[in-house]
């Protein structure tokens, strides 16, 4: 299975070729759910230097995690059992994927959580 995700300051979303679910959360969806997202607007050049703004890596990371969760839930609905599934996770942000890879290998509970 190959889940594909992407994120921007306007929202995030994902899909996979192997299942029928295509999803998107807009900036407004996230704000209405209580997620603080760039104070509700795109950052100016000065605001990009502000340390309190959400970083795009966080949004990319959330998109990857949600997309994997949706893919796994879909696989659980299929009649295949005791099968090995290889999942190739595709995103256009290597640092978000690096965070995930590091978290998966570390023995430190705080990082794994």
N, CA, C and O atoms as a GROMACS GRO file, in nm:
protein
  452
    1UNK      N    1   0.085  -0.117   0.000
    1UNK     CA    2   0.000   0.000   0.000
    1UNK      C    3   0.090   0.123   0.000
    1UNK      O    4   0.196   0.125   0.062
    2UNK      N    5   0.045   0.226  -0.069
    2UNK     CA    6   0.124   0.348  -0.080
    2UNK      C    7   0.038   0.470  -0.043
    2UNK      O    8  -0.023   0.530  -0.131
    3UNK      N    9   0.033   0.506   0.086
    3UNK     CA   10  -0.038   0.629   0.124
    3UNK      C   11   0.042   0.752   0.081
    3UNK      O   12   0.164   0.757   0.099
    4UNK      N   13  -0.027   0.848   0.026
    4UNK     CA   14   0.036   0.972  -0.021
    4UNK      C   15  -0.030   1.088   0.053
    4UNK      O   16  -0.153   1.098   0.055
    5UNK      N   17   0.050   1.174   0.113
    5UNK     CA   18  -0.007   1.288   0.187
    5UNK      C   19   0.066   1.416   0.150
    5UNK      O   20   0.176   1.414   0.096
    6UNK      N   21   0.000   1.526   0.182
    6UNK     CA   22   0.060   1.657   0.160
    6UNK      C   23  -0.004   1.755   0.256
    6UNK      O   24  -0.115   1.734   0.304
    7UNK      N   25   0.067   1.862   0.284
    7UNK     CA   26   0.016   1.966   0.373
    7UNK      C   27   0.064   2.101   0.325
    7UNK      O   28   0.167   2.113   0.260
    8UNK      N   29  -0.013   2.202   0.359
    8UNK     CA   30   0.024   2.340   0.332
    8UNK      C   31  -0.036   2.425   0.443
    8UNK      O   32  -0.103   2.373   0.532
    9UNK      N   33  -0.013   2.554   0.437
    9UNK     CA   34  -0.073   2.641   0.536
    9UNK      C   35  -0.223   2.656   0.514
    9UNK      O   36  -0.291   2.716   0.598
   10UNK      N   37  -0.276   2.603   0.404
   10UNK     CA   38  -0.420   2.606   0.379
   10UNK      C   39  -0.491   2.479   0.425
   10UNK      O   40  -0.614   2.474   0.424
   11UNK      N   41  -0.416   2.378   0.464
   11UNK     CA   42  -0.476   2.254   0.512
   11UNK      C   43  -0.388   2.135   0.480
   11UNK      O   44  -0.273   2.150   0.441
   12UNK      N   45  -0.445   2.015   0.497
   12UNK     CA   46  -0.369   1.894   0.471
   12UNK      C   47  -0.463   1.786   0.420
   12UNK      O   48  -0.584   1.796   0.435
   13UNK      N   49  -0.405   1.682   0.360
   13UNK     CA   50  -0.488   1.577   0.305
   13UNK      C   51  -0.405   1.458   0.260
   13UNK      O   52  -0.283   1.457   0.269
   14UNK      N   53  -0.476   1.357   0.210
   14UNK     CA   54  -0.406   1.240   0.163
   14UNK      C   55  -0.499   1.142   0.093
   14UNK      O   56  -0.620   1.160   0.087
   15UNK      N   57  -0.437   1.036   0.041
   15UNK     CA   58  -0.509   0.929  -0.027
   15UNK      C   59  -0.413   0.814  -0.050
   15UNK      O   60  -0.294   0.825  -0.020
   16UNK      N   61  -0.464   0.706  -0.103
   16UNK     CA   62  -0.380   0.593  -0.144
   16UNK      C   63  -0.443   0.531  -0.268
   16UNK      O   64  -0.565   0.529  -0.282
   17UNK      N   65  -0.360   0.480  -0.356
   17UNK     CA   66  -0.410   0.417  -0.478
   17UNK      C   67  -0.496   0.294  -0.446
   17UNK      O   68  -0.588   0.261  -0.521
   18UNK      N   69  -0.464   0.228  -0.336
   18UNK     CA   70  -0.525   0.099  -0.307
   18UNK      C   71  -0.656   0.106  -0.229
   18UNK      O   72  -0.721   0.004  -0.209
   19UNK      N   73  -0.697   0.222  -0.185
   19UNK     CA   74  -0.826   0.231  -0.117
   19UNK      C   75  -0.900   0.357  -0.162
   19UNK      O   76  -0.838   0.451  -0.212
   20UNK      N   77  -1.032   0.358  -0.146
   20UNK     CA   78  -1.114   0.464  -0.205
   20UNK      C   79  -1.120   0.594  -0.124
   20UNK      O   80  -1.191   0.687  -0.164
   21UNK      N   81  -1.050   0.603  -0.015
   21UNK     CA   82  -1.062   0.721   0.070
   21UNK      C   83  -0.967   0.833   0.026
   21UNK      O   84  -0.845   0.815   0.022
   22UNK      N   85  -1.024   0.947  -0.007
   22UNK     CA   86  -0.948   1.069  -0.032
   22UNK      C   87  -0.996   1.169   0.072
   22UNK      O   88  -1.117   1.191   0.085
   23UNK      N   89  -0.905   1.228   0.147
   23UNK     CA   90  -0.946   1.316   0.255
   23UNK      C   91  -0.871   1.449   0.251
   23UNK      O   92  -0.761   1.457   0.197
   24UNK      N   93  -0.933   1.551   0.308
   24UNK     CA   94  -0.872   1.682   0.318
   24UNK      C   95  -0.929   1.755   0.439
   24UNK      O   96  -1.050   1.753   0.461
   25UNK      N   97  -0.844   1.816   0.515
   25UNK     CA   98  -0.884   1.905   0.623
   25UNK      C   99  -0.837   2.045   0.585
   25UNK      O  100  -0.718   2.068   0.567
   26UNK      N  101  -0.930   2.137   0.574
   26UNK     CA  102  -0.894   2.274   0.539
   26UNK      C  103  -0.842   2.346   0.664
   26UNK      O  104  -0.854   2.296   0.776
   27UNK      N  105  -0.787   2.463   0.641
   27UNK     CA  106  -0.742   2.547   0.752
   27UNK      C  107  -0.860   2.573   0.848
   27UNK      O  108  -0.844   2.569   0.970
   28UNK      N  109  -0.976   2.600   0.790
   28UNK     CA  110  -1.094   2.629   0.873
   28UNK      C  111  -1.138   2.505   0.951
   28UNK      O  112  -1.179   2.517   1.066
   29UNK      N  113  -1.131   2.387   0.890
   29UNK     CA  114  -1.163   2.263   0.961
   29UNK      C  115  -1.074   2.247   1.084
   29UNK      O  116  -1.122   2.214   1.192
   30UNK      N  117  -0.946   2.271   1.065
   30UNK     CA  118  -0.852   2.254   1.175
   30UNK      C  119  -0.874   2.359   1.283
   30UNK      O  120  -0.870   2.328   1.402
   31UNK      N  121  -0.897   2.482   1.242
   31UNK     CA  122  -0.923   2.588   1.340
   31UNK      C  123  -1.048   2.560   1.420
   31UNK      O  124  -1.049   2.580   1.541
   32UNK      N  125  -1.155   2.513   1.354
   32UNK     CA  126  -1.281   2.487   1.425
   32UNK      C  127  -1.270   2.368   1.519
   32UNK      O  128  -1.351   2.353   1.611
   33UNK      N  129  -1.169   2.282   1.499
   33UNK     CA  130  -1.144   2.169   1.588
   33UNK      C  131  -1.049   2.205   1.701
   33UNK      O  132  -1.014   2.120   1.783
   34UNK      N  133  -1.008   2.330   1.706
   34UNK     CA  134  -0.922   2.375   1.815
   34UNK      C  135  -0.773   2.372   1.784
   34UNK      O  136  -0.692   2.403   1.871
   35UNK      N  137  -0.736   2.335   1.662
   35UNK     CA  138  -0.596   2.333   1.625
   35UNK      C  139  -0.552   2.475   1.591
   35UNK      O  140  -0.609   2.538   1.502
   36UNK      N  141  -0.452   2.524   1.661
   36UNK     CA  142  -0.404   2.660   1.635
   36UNK      C  143  -0.316   2.654   1.511
   36UNK      O  144  -0.212   2.588   1.510
   37UNK      N  145  -0.357   2.724   1.409
   37UNK     CA  146  -0.289   2.715   1.280
   37UNK      C  147  -0.255   2.853   1.228
   37UNK      O  148  -0.338   2.919   1.166
   38UNK      N  149  -0.136   2.896   1.254
   38UNK     CA  150  -0.083   3.020   1.199
   38UNK      C  151  -0.175   3.140   1.223
   38UNK      O  152  -0.190   3.226   1.136
   39UNK      N  153  -0.232   3.144   1.338
   39UNK     CA  154  -0.320   3.255   1.374
   39UNK      C  155  -0.427   3.281   1.270
   39UNK      O  156  -0.477   3.393   1.258
   40UNK      N  157  -0.463   3.177   1.195
   40UNK     CA  158  -0.573   3.188   1.100
   40UNK      C  159  -0.540   3.254   0.968
   40UNK      O  160  -0.631   3.291   0.893
   41UNK      N  161  -0.411   3.269   0.936
   41UNK     CA  162  -0.376   3.333   0.809
   41UNK      C  163  -0.242   3.282   0.760
   41UNK      O  164  -0.169   3.216   0.834
   42UNK      N  165  -0.209   3.312   0.637
   42UNK     CA  166  -0.078   3.275   0.584
   42UNK      C  167   0.026   3.367   0.645
   42UNK      O  168  -0.001   3.485   0.668
   43UNK      N  169   0.146   3.314   0.672
   43UNK     CA  170   0.248   3.397   0.737
   43UNK      C  171   0.310   3.499   0.641
   43UNK      O  172   0.331   3.471   0.523
   44UNK      N  173   0.337   3.616   0.696
   44UNK     CA  174   0.414   3.716   0.620
   44UNK      C  175   0.561   3.681   0.638
   44UNK      O  176   0.595   3.591   0.714
   45UNK      N  177   0.648   3.752   0.568
   45UNK     CA  178   0.791   3.726   0.583
   45UNK      C  179   0.836   3.748   0.727
   45UNK      O  180   0.918   3.672   0.779
   46UNK      N  181   0.784   3.852   0.792
   46UNK     CA  182   0.822   3.878   0.932
   46UNK      C  183   0.770   3.767   1.023
   46UNK      O  184   0.840   3.726   1.116
   47UNK      N  185   0.649   3.719   0.997
   47UNK     CA  186   0.590   3.615   1.081
   47UNK      C  187   0.661   3.481   1.066
   47UNK      O  188   0.659   3.400   1.158
   48UNK      N  189   0.723   3.458   0.952
   48UNK     CA  190   0.798   3.334   0.934
   48UNK      C  191   0.912   3.323   1.034
   48UNK      O  192   0.957   3.213   1.066
   49UNK      N  193   0.960   3.436   1.082
   49UNK     CA  194   1.066   3.438   1.182
   49UNK      C  195   1.012   3.418   1.323
   49UNK      O  196   1.088   3.391   1.416
   50UNK      N  197   0.880   3.431   1.340
   50UNK     CA  198   0.816   3.419   1.472
   50UNK      C  199   0.819   3.273   1.515
   50UNK      O  200   0.770   3.185   1.444
   51UNK      N  201   0.875   3.247   1.631
   51UNK     CA  202   0.890   3.110   1.679
   51UNK      C  203   0.758   3.048   1.725
   51UNK      O  204   0.754   2.927   1.747
   52UNK      N  205   0.652   3.125   1.741
   52UNK     CA  206   0.526   3.071   1.791
   52UNK      C  207   0.436   3.018   1.679
   52UNK      O  208   0.333   2.958   1.707
   53UNK      N  209   0.473   3.040   1.557
   53UNK     CA  210   0.391   2.991   1.446
   53UNK      C  211   0.416   2.842   1.425
   53UNK      O  212   0.527   2.793   1.447
   54UNK      N  213   0.311   2.771   1.381
   54UNK     CA  214   0.328   2.630   1.346
   54UNK      C  215   0.421   2.620   1.227
   54UNK      O  216   0.415   2.699   1.133
   55UNK      N  217   0.508   2.522   1.231
   55UNK     CA  218   0.601   2.498   1.122
   55UNK      C  219   0.537   2.400   1.024
   55UNK      O  220   0.460   2.313   1.065
   56UNK      N  221   0.566   2.414   0.897
   56UNK     CA  222   0.508   2.327   0.795
   56UNK      C  223   0.543   2.181   0.822
   56UNK      O  224   0.466   2.093   0.786
   57UNK      N  225   0.658   2.154   0.885
   57UNK     CA  226   0.694   2.016   0.917
   57UNK      C  227   0.592   1.951   1.009
   57UNK      O  228   0.562   1.833   0.994
   58UNK      N  229   0.537   2.029   1.103
   58UNK     CA  230   0.435   1.975   1.194
   58UNK      C  231   0.311   1.937   1.115
   58UNK      O  232   0.254   1.831   1.136
   59UNK      N  233   0.269   2.024   1.024
   59UNK     CA  234   0.152   1.994   0.943
   59UNK      C  235   0.175   1.873   0.853
   59UNK      O  236   0.087   1.789   0.838
   60UNK      N  237   0.293   1.863   0.794
   60UNK     CA  238   0.327   1.747   0.711
   60UNK      C  239   0.326   1.619   0.794
   60UNK      O  240   0.276   1.516   0.750
   61UNK      N  241   0.381   1.627   0.914
   61UNK     CA  242   0.388   1.511   1.003
   61UNK      C  243   0.246   1.465   1.040
   61UNK      O  244   0.218   1.346   1.038
   62UNK      N  245   0.158   1.559   1.073
   62UNK     CA  246   0.019   1.525   1.107
   62UNK      C  247  -0.050   1.460   0.987
   62UNK      O  248  -0.123   1.362   1.004
   63UNK      N  249  -0.028   1.513   0.868
   63UNK     CA  250  -0.088   1.456   0.747
   63UNK      C  251  -0.041   1.312   0.725
   63UNK      O  252  -0.122   1.226   0.691
   64UNK      N  253   0.087   1.286   0.745
   64UNK     CA  254   0.141   1.151   0.727
   64UNK      C  255   0.078   1.056   0.829
   64UNK      O  256   0.035   0.946   0.793
   65UNK      N  257   0.074   1.097   0.955
   65UNK     CA  258   0.018   1.012   1.060
   65UNK      C  259  -0.130   0.981   1.033
   65UNK      O  260  -0.172   0.865   1.042
   66UNK      N  261  -0.209   1.083   0.999
   66UNK     CA  262  -0.350   1.061   0.969
   66UNK      C  263  -0.368   0.968   0.850
   66UNK      O  264  -0.455   0.881   0.851
   67UNK      N  265  -0.287   0.986   0.748
   67UNK     CA  266  -0.300   0.903   0.629
   67UNK      C  267  -0.263   0.757   0.658
   67UNK      O  268  -0.328   0.666   0.607
   68UNK      N  269  -0.160   0.735   0.738
   68UNK     CA  270  -0.125   0.598   0.777
   68UNK      C  271  -0.238   0.536   0.858
   68UNK      O  272  -0.274   0.421   0.837
   69UNK      N  273  -0.294   0.613   0.952
   69UNK     CA  274  -0.403   0.562   1.034
   69UNK      C  275  -0.523   0.521   0.947
   69UNK      O  276  -0.581   0.415   0.967
   70UNK      N  277  -0.559   0.605   0.851
   70UNK     CA  278  -0.671   0.573   0.761
   70UNK      C  279  -0.640   0.448   0.679
   70UNK      O  280  -0.727   0.363   0.661
   71UNK      N  281  -0.517   0.437   0.630
   71UNK     CA  282  -0.478   0.319   0.550
   71UNK      C  283  -0.484   0.192   0.634
   71UNK      O  284  -0.532   0.089   0.586
   72UNK      N  285  -0.435   0.197   0.756
   72UNK     CA  286  -0.438   0.079   0.844
   72UNK      C  287  -0.582   0.040   0.876
   72UNK      O  288  -0.616  -0.078   0.875
   73UNK      N  289  -0.666   0.140   0.906
   73UNK     CA  290  -0.808   0.111   0.934
   73UNK      C  291  -0.874   0.045   0.812
   73UNK      O  292  -0.953  -0.048   0.826
   74UNK      N  293  -0.841   0.093   0.693
   74UNK     CA  294  -0.896   0.033   0.571
   74UNK      C  295  -0.848  -0.112   0.557
   74UNK      O  296  -0.928  -0.200   0.525
   75UNK      N  297  -0.720  -0.137   0.581
   75UNK     CA  298  -0.666  -0.273   0.570
   75UNK      C  299  -0.733  -0.367   0.668
   75UNK      O  300  -0.752  -0.485   0.639
   76UNK      N  301  -0.770  -0.316   0.786
   76UNK     CA  302  -0.836  -0.400   0.886
   76UNK      C  303  -0.976  -0.444   0.840
   76UNK      O  304  -1.028  -0.544   0.890
   77UNK      N  305  -1.036  -0.372   0.747
   77UNK     CA  306  -1.168  -0.407   0.696
   77UNK      C  307  -1.162  -0.515   0.587
   77UNK      O  308  -1.264  -0.578   0.556
   78UNK      N  309  -1.046  -0.537   0.531
   78UNK     CA  310  -1.032  -0.634   0.422
   78UNK      C  311  -1.032  -0.777   0.477
   78UNK      O  312  -0.993  -0.799   0.591
   79UNK      N  313  -1.076  -0.873   0.396
   79UNK     CA  314  -1.084  -1.012   0.444
   79UNK      C  315  -0.948  -1.082   0.452
   79UNK      O  316  -0.943  -1.200   0.484
   80UNK      N  317  -0.841  -1.013   0.425
   80UNK     CA  318  -0.709  -1.076   0.434
   80UNK      C  319  -0.663  -1.078   0.580
   80UNK      O  320  -0.674  -0.977   0.649
   81UNK      N  321  -0.614  -1.188   0.625
   81UNK     CA  322  -0.562  -1.202   0.760
   81UNK      C  323  -0.429  -1.275   0.753
   81UNK      O  324  -0.404  -1.352   0.660
   82UNK      N  325  -0.346  -1.250   0.850
   82UNK     CA  326  -0.215  -1.314   0.857
   82UNK      C  327  -0.131  -1.288   0.732
   82UNK      O  328  -0.050  -1.371   0.692
   83UNK      N  329  -0.152  -1.174   0.672
   83UNK     CA  330  -0.074  -1.137   0.554
   83UNK      C  331   0.026  -1.028   0.594
   83UNK      O  332   0.000  -0.950   0.686
   84UNK      N  333   0.135  -1.026   0.528
   84UNK     CA  334   0.233  -0.920   0.550
   84UNK      C  335   0.204  -0.808   0.451
   84UNK      O  336   0.192  -0.830   0.331
   85UNK      N  337   0.193  -0.688   0.503
   85UNK     CA  338   0.166  -0.571   0.420
   85UNK      C  339   0.289  -0.481   0.424
   85UNK      O  340   0.341  -0.451   0.531
   86UNK      N  341   0.334  -0.439   0.309
   86UNK     CA  342   0.441  -0.341   0.300
   86UNK      C  343   0.377  -0.207   0.269
   86UNK      O  344   0.301  -0.194   0.173
   87UNK      N  345   0.408  -0.107   0.350
   87UNK     CA  346   0.350   0.025   0.330
   87UNK      C  347   0.463   0.122   0.296
   87UNK      O  348   0.554   0.143   0.375
   88UNK      N  349   0.454   0.180   0.178
   88UNK     CA  350   0.547   0.285   0.137
   88UNK      C  351   0.477   0.418   0.162
   88UNK      O  352   0.375   0.448   0.100
   89UNK      N  353   0.532   0.497   0.252
   89UNK     CA  354   0.471   0.625   0.288
   89UNK      C  355   0.536   0.734   0.204
   89UNK      O  356   0.657   0.754   0.210
   90UNK      N  357   0.454   0.804   0.124
   90UNK     CA  358   0.507   0.910   0.039
   90UNK      C  359   0.457   1.046   0.087
   90UNK      O  360   0.338   1.066   0.110
   91UNK      N  361   0.549   1.138   0.101
   91UNK     CA  362   0.518   1.276   0.135
   91UNK      C  363   0.628   1.361   0.072
   91UNK      O  364   0.735   1.311   0.039
   92UNK      N  365   0.601   1.489   0.057
   92UNK     CA  366   0.701   1.574  -0.007
   92UNK      C  367   0.785   1.653   0.094
   92UNK      O  368   0.841   1.757   0.060
   93UNK      N  369   0.793   1.603   0.217
   93UNK     CA  370   0.868   1.672   0.320
   93UNK      C  371   0.960   1.572   0.389
   93UNK      O  372   0.915   1.497   0.476
   94UNK      N  373   1.086   1.571   0.352
   94UNK     CA  374   1.177   1.470   0.404
   94UNK      C  375   1.203   1.485   0.554
   94UNK      O  376   1.226   1.385   0.622
   95UNK      N  377   1.200   1.606   0.605
   95UNK     CA  378   1.227   1.620   0.748
   95UNK      C  379   1.112   1.563   0.832
   95UNK      O  380   1.138   1.506   0.938
   96UNK      N  381   0.988   1.576   0.787
   96UNK     CA  382   0.876   1.514   0.860
   96UNK      C  383   0.889   1.362   0.859
   96UNK      O  384   0.865   1.297   0.960
   97UNK      N  385   0.928   1.306   0.745
   97UNK     CA  386   0.948   1.162   0.738
   97UNK      C  387   1.068   1.119   0.821
   97UNK      O  388   1.068   1.010   0.878
   98UNK      N  389   1.170   1.202   0.830
   98UNK     CA  390   1.286   1.171   0.913
   98UNK      C  391   1.248   1.168   1.060
   98UNK      O  392   1.296   1.083   1.135
   99UNK      N  393   1.163   1.262   1.102
   99UNK     CA  394   1.115   1.260   1.241
   99UNK      C  395   1.046   1.127   1.271
   99UNK      O  396   1.069   1.066   1.375
  100UNK      N  397   0.961   1.084   1.177
  100UNK     CA  398   0.887   0.960   1.196
  100UNK      C  399   0.983   0.840   1.202
  100UNK      O  400   0.967   0.752   1.286
  101UNK      N  401   1.079   0.837   1.114
  101UNK     CA  402   1.175   0.727   1.112
  101UNK      C  403   1.255   0.724   1.241
  101UNK      O  404   1.278   0.616   1.297
  102UNK      N  405   1.298   0.839   1.289
  102UNK     CA  406   1.373   0.846   1.415
  102UNK      C  407   1.286   0.798   1.531
  102UNK      O  408   1.331   0.720   1.614
  103UNK      N  409   1.162   0.845   1.537
  103UNK     CA  410   1.072   0.807   1.646
  103UNK      C  411   1.044   0.656   1.646
  103UNK      O  412   1.026   0.597   1.752
  104UNK      N  413   1.041   0.595   1.529
  104UNK     CA  414   1.014   0.452   1.520
  104UNK      C  415   1.132   0.368   1.568
  104UNK      O  416   1.112   0.255   1.612
  105UNK      N  417   1.252   0.420   1.562
  105UNK     CA  418   1.370   0.342   1.598
  105UNK      C  419   1.422   0.368   1.738
  105UNK      O  420   1.494   0.285   1.793
  106UNK      N  421   1.387   0.481   1.797
  106UNK     CA  422   1.445   0.516   1.926
  106UNK      C  423   1.389   0.431   2.038
  106UNK      O  424   1.277   0.380   2.029
  107UNK      N  425   1.464   0.415   2.144
  107UNK     CA  426   1.419   0.342   2.262
  107UNK      C  427   1.364   0.438   2.368
  107UNK      O  428   1.309   0.393   2.469
  108UNK      N  429   1.378   0.570   2.347
  108UNK     CA  430   1.334   0.669   2.445
  108UNK      C  431   1.182   0.684   2.439
  108UNK      O  432   1.128   0.723   2.335
  109UNK      N  433   1.110   0.655   2.548
  109UNK     CA  434   0.964   0.662   2.548
  109UNK      C  435   0.909   0.801   2.511
  109UNK      O  436   0.808   0.810   2.441
  110UNK      N  437   0.974   0.908   2.555
  110UNK     CA  438   0.924   1.042   2.525
  110UNK      C  439   0.925   1.069   2.375
  110UNK      O  440   0.834   1.133   2.323
  111UNK      N  441   1.027   1.022   2.306
  111UNK     CA  442   1.036   1.043   2.161
  111UNK      C  443   0.937   0.953   2.089
  111UNK      O  444   0.871   0.996   1.994
  112UNK      N  445   0.926   0.828   2.132
  112UNK     CA  446   0.831   0.735   2.068
  112UNK      C  447   0.687   0.785   2.080
  112UNK      O  448   0.609   0.774   1.986
  113UNK      N  449   0.654   0.841   2.196
  113UNK     CA  450   0.517   0.894   2.214
  113UNK      C  451   0.493   1.011   2.122
  113UNK      O  452   0.384   1.069   2.123
   0.00000   0.00000   0.00000
